[in-house]
Each structure stands twice: as C-alpha cells, then as structure tokens.
Amino acid sequence: MRRGRGNIGVVRVCEFDFELPAGLIAQEPVAERAGARLLGLDRQTGALTHTAVSALPDLLRAGDLLVVNDTRVFPARLVGRRVPGGGAVECLLVRREASGAFRSAEGRAPDHGSCLWEALMHPGQKLRPGGRVVFEGARTIHGEVRERRYFGRRLIHLWTDDGSSLDDAIDAIGHVPLPPYIKRGDRPDDLDRYQTVFARARGSIAAPTAGLHFTPSLLQALRAGGVGTASITLHVGYGTFQPVRVDRVEDHRVEPEPYEIAPAAAAAIGRARAERRRILAVGTTTTRTLEGVAQAHGGAVVAGAGSTDLFIYPGFEFRVVSGLLTNFHLPQSSLLMLVSAFAGRERVLRAYQAAVVEGYRFYSYGDAMLIL
C-alpha cells in the first residue's frame, strides 16, 4: 500500500509539542474501563465538553457505526540471560521476519518451533552477531543474534528445545509489553487490562488503547441506541509508536503493519457510507487502516489483507472516518499528528492544554477524547 502524504507545505515536528506534567502520565488503569474521563471536541467549532466514556450512548446517535481494531496483544517482552556469561537480557519482539523458520546453529531443520524475529534488545552493545541467550520459565526459548540493525535492533533466531510451538512458548513465559512510560513492571492483571474486549487475532506488541475503554455492558447500551459496530484488524507494531527523529514532519516514515478486513466489515462500512451515516474510528490504528485501504482502492474500503505504512498528518484528506475516539498522545508523535490532521492542530493543542489543566490522565492507561 502506498504511503499517504499531506497536501500542505513544510510542517515542523516542533509544532506538535506541549508541556505535560509527569504526574499526568497514567501508571495504572482506572478501576472500571468505561469510567475513564472523556474530553469531547467539536472539530468544527473547537467547543469542549467533559464527560466519561460511559456517556457514549448519549453522545452518539442511531445509525453511527463504530469501527474497532480486534487485534490481540501477545506477551512480546522476553526476559532472560546471556549464554554463557549469565548477564541479564531483555528482548522486545518487534516483527516476525517474512522468511519465518530458520535452521538453528546446531543444524536443526526449520519448523514451527524456530523463527527469525526483529527485536529491540538490551543491553544492545553486548549482543553482537553470534551472541547466545536463553529465556526460561514454564518453557525454554533459546536465541542467537544474527544481525545488528539500525536504532539498536537485532535480528534474532529463536527456537524451542523440542521443536514445539514457539508462539506457545512465548505466550507461556513472555511479559506484557507495557510502554516504557509506565514506570513499573507488568503484573498478572495487565494480561487483562492491556487487552481490549474485542481482542481476537494474536499479533500486536502494543494495545490499540482507545479500545481499552469498552465493556460488554457499554457495547450493549450502544447497540440498544442503534449504534452499530464493525471489527477490522491491524497488528500494532513498532511503526505505530516509533519516535519521530526528523525536523520536518513530511520526512518521517511509518513502518508497514499488517491488516485484514473481513467481507462482513467491508460491507457494513460500505453501507454506512452509502447511507451517509457517521463512521467513528475507535483509535488511530483503525483510522490508519480505513484511510489507507480507501486511499489504495479509489476511496472504497474493500475486504482483504495487506500492510499499510500510511502516515497521516495535517493536510491529509479523510475519505472514510467522520468521528474519532482516541486516547491522549505523546508530544511530537505521529499519533498526535494524525489527531491534528483530523481536527486541526491548533484546536487539538488547545484541547490538550485544557486536558492538562483539568488533570486528565494521558497515554495508554489514560483518559480519552471523542472528536466529532
């Protein structure tokens, strides 16, 4: 899928900065998912409202279609030791290599217990090609660094002792990949709270966090009010949250992430568009998928699988999404640029300033915005 671009002149990354007190970065989820606060933003007038996610049935209208991301986060953070030195090692699995299985150093034939992954590893300076690691727990995973790559990444070959499923072993001993701004270790309850109620398709290394606010009872109330839902899949990878390391926004590139849209979802979205009903994207990942597919297919959201590297920033023309539910994002991030493209940079930054003043909680476990 080709990369999207805005249609305005040079935009500077520094134009998307704002001051955020460290105390507003949420370290814990709220007690009840739908109890998170909700800042409403009218993208035509800039007017703000303050409610809660639980008020969504009163804020939306019959005929609206919510489109959610049903990806499932897997425990992509492995903690182990170097072999033979024994020093501590952490490994965040970023992307499975297309080549898939790989012959081990001992000559083991490729199978589903062996795979190549691109990973962020610590301590990187001590993990050169040929370096060996082991991750142990209820299951054991062995690893060998194959390549050093840019920005501290490594290509690592992982395998299980007995050739049993590597994915099963990762699920058994891996840790929830909480974002680095959550300054605590993962706990058993994060297995549930860092997963949406829509989660179905295993494959993400980060949650589509806008979806974390929904509960079965909230969905039932929305359905009772005539609000429909459709599920698509975008597996959240490093591309969603990778740092913007350039000065000019248009020089940034987003790494491709795989998506899939089922025929039923494409049909539901197509009907809503034909009937001029509002399509509300739950999260930036859903937004990028819908707009990326539409961009590649003449404005239509069609069923199928592929990957998208769409980067949305001010000047982008939205073809599908008419409403957005999203969390609050990092300064100078591609996610904040997407939100600014949808509602206007100045309006979004004013809304963020208001959120800071009102003590809203930011980032993955934080509060939400509804932009209509």
N, C-alpha and C positions, 0 to 999 in steps of 0.2 A: 504494500500500500504506500502510495507516495506521501511525502511529508507535507503537512499543511503549513502555510505561512500567512502572516497578516498582510494587509494591503496598505499600510501606512509607512511612513519613513522610519528613520532610526529611532529606536526606543532603548533607553538605558536601563540596565538592571537596577541601578541605584534608585530609580524612580519608584521601585516597589518595596522600599524599606519602611519600617516603622519600629517604634520603640515598644518593647514588650517586657514587662517585669517578669523575672524568672519565676516568681510565685504564682503566676497565672498559667504556667505550663502544667497541665493535669498529669499527675503521677498515678492516680487511681481512677477507675471508672466510677460514675455515680451509682448510688445504691440500686436504683431502678433505671433500666435503659431509657425508657421514654420520659424519665424525669429530668433529663438534660434540658438546659435552657435553650431557647430558640430566639435568635435575633432575626426579625423579618426585615427585608429590604425591598422596597418598590424600585425596580430598576428604571422606571420612567420618571419618578418624582424624587427619588432618594429618601423618601419617608421611611422611618424606622419604627418597628414595634417590638415589644419584649413579651414573650410568652414562654411556653415549654413545648417540647416535641410532642407531648401528649395532646396538645391542642390541634395537631394536624388535621383531624377530621373536621374541625370547624373552619380551618383556614383554606382547605381545598374544596373543590366543588364536583358535583356529579359529572361524570364524563372524563375527568382528568385521568391520565394514565401515568402511573409511577413505573419507571424502568429501573430495575435493581441489578446489581452485579452478584451472581451466585457463586463466585469463586470461593474456594476453601483454603485457608492458610494452613501450610504444613510446618512442622517444627524444624525450621531450616537452620537453626543455630546449633552447631555441634561443639561440645567441649571435651577436650582430650589432652593427650601429651605427645611430645616428640619421641621418636624411637631412633637410637637407644637412649638419648640424653635424659628424657623424662620431664623436660620443661613443659609448662602449660601451653596449650594451643587452643585458639578459638577459630571456628570456621563458619562463615555465613554463606550458605549455598545461594548463589545468585541466579545461575542459569544453567540448565542441563544442556550439554553440547549436543548438537544435531547428530553427531556421529554415534551417540548413545553408548553402547557397551564397548569395552576396551580390554585387550589382553593384558593380564597382570604381569608384574615383573617376574613372577615365577613361571610364566607361560600358561597360566590358566586360560582356558578358552572363554571368549566373551559369552555372557549370559545375563539374565535379569538381576543377578547379584553383583554386577560390575558396571560402572558407568563413569563417564567423564563429566565433571562439573566445573564451571567457572565459579570462583569463590573469593570472598574477601577474607583474608587470614591474618591472624595476629599471634605472635609477633612476626610481621612480614619479612623483616631483614634477616631472620634466621631460617626462613623457609625457602631455600633455593631448590631448583630442579634436582630431583633425586632424593629430596628430604622425605622421610617417612614419618607418619603419625598414626595414632590409634585412638579410637573413641570407644569407650567401654561402658557397659551398663547391663541392662537386661539382655542386650545383644551387643555384638562387637563389630565395628566397622574399621577396616584398615584403609589407609590413604597414602598416596605417593604424589608429591608435587611434580608436575610435568613441564610447566612453563611459568615464567614470570610475565605478567601482562601489565598494562598501564593502570595508573592510580591504585597501585597496591594489590591488584588482583592476581590470582593464581589459577592455572588450570590444574585441577587435582583429579587423580584417578581414585575412586572409592570402590571398595569391594567387601563382601562378606566372606567369612571363613568357609562356609559350607555351600556357597552359591545360592543361598536363599534370597528372597526378595530384598533388594537394597532399600526400596521405598518403605517396606515394613520395618526394617531395622532403623531407618531414620525416624519413623513415627514412634518407635519404641524408646529411643534414647535422646532424640533431639529436644531442644528447648524452644519455647515460643519466641519468635524473633521480634521482641518488643523494640521500638525505635530507640536510638541512643539518647534522646532527650528524656526518656523515662529512666530516672536515675535509681533504679533498683533492679534486683534480679527478678526473673519471671517466677510465678507461683502456680500451683495447680489450678487456681481459679481463673488464671489468664487463658487457660485452654478453652474455656467457655466464653469469657468476656471479650477476648480478642478474636472472636469469630461471630459473624452475623447469623441471624436466624435463617437467612437464605442460603447459607453455605452448602454447596453440593459438590462442586468439581474441584478436586485437590490440585493445587498448583501455585499458590501465591506465597510470597515471602513477606507480605505486609497486608493488613486488612484494608478493604475498601471502607474506610472508617465512617462515612455517612450512614452506612447500613447498620452500624452497631447500635443505633438508637431504636430500632424497631423490635417489637414484641408480637407474639401471636394475637394478643388482645387488641393491640393498636391496629394491626392489619385487618382484624375482623371489623373494627369500628370504621375503618376506611372503606372496606367493601360494603358495609351497610349504608354508607353515604354515597355509594355509586362510584367510588374511585377504584379504577382497575389497576392491576399490576402485571408486569411482564418481566421475565428474567433473561439476562444475557450473561455471558462470561467473558471477563478479561482477567487473565492471570497477572496479578500485580508483581512486577519485577523491580529491578533497580532503576529502570527508566522513569518510574513514577516519581521517585523522590531523590534522584541523583542531583548533586549540587550544581548550580549554575555557575560555571567557572569563567564566564566571559563578561565583557563590559557591555556589549551590545546584545540585546535580547535575541535579535534575529540570527545571531551566530551560534546560539545554543542548539544542541541536537538531543533528541529523546531516543533512547534505545528501544528497539521494537519489543512489543509484548504481544503474546498470542491471545486471540479472541475467538469466540464462537457464538453465533446467533442461530438459534433453532428456528425452523419454519414457523412454529406457532407464535414465537415472539415477533418475528419479522411481520407476520400477518397482522398481529394486534397493533403494532406500531404503524403499519400501513393504513389500517382502518382509522386509527385516531387522526392521522394526518389528513386523510381524505375527508373526514368529517370535521376538520378544523378544531379538534379538541386539543387541550394542552397536554404536552408530553413533558413530564417532570423527571429529570435525571437525578437519581439518588447517587451523588458522588461524582467526582471529577473523572474517575476511571470509566464510569458509564457514559459520561459526556463525550470523552475522547473516542470511545468505541463507536457510539452512534454517529458522531460527526465524521469520524474517519471513514466509516463504511459508506456514508452518504456521499462524501467527497469522492470516493473511488468509484461510485456507481451512479453518477449523474444525479445525485440528490436523493436516491432511493436507499432505504435500509433493507438489504437483502439477506436472506439466510446464507450461512456458510461459515467457514473457518479461515483464519489467516493471521496476520500480525499487523499491528499499527504502530507507527512511530510519530503519529500526529502530535505536534506541539502547537497549542492554542495560546495566542497572546493578542493584545489589543490590535484591532483591525481585522480580526477573523470574522467571517460571515457565518453565523449559525443557521443551519438549514433544518434541524430537527428539534432541538431542545428549546422549550419555551419557559421552563422553570428549572431551578437547581436547588437541591438540598445538599449542603456541604458543611464540613467542619471548618474551623479556622486554621489557616496555614502559616508556614514559616515565612519570615521576611525574605524577599528576593528569591522566592521559589517559583518553579514553573507552575505549581498549583495555584498560587496567588495570582499569577499572570493569567491563567485560564479564567478564574473568577472575575478578574478585572476586565477581561475581554467580553465577558457576558454582561456585566452590569456597569462597566465604566470604572476606570482606575480611581478617579477622584472620589466617586461615590463609595467604592469599596473601601478605600483607605479611611474615609470619614466614618464608615460603619465600624471598621476595625478600631478606630480611636474611641468610638462610643463603647465598643465592647470592652476595651481596656478600662475605661472609666467605670463601667458598670460591673467589672470584676468577672466577666465571662471566662470560662476555662478553655484553654487553647490546645490544639493538636489532637492526636489520635483518641485519647480518652476524654476529650473536652466536649464543649457545647457545640451547637450547630447554627447555621444560617439557612434561611429559606428566602430565595431570591425569585420574585415573580414580577 
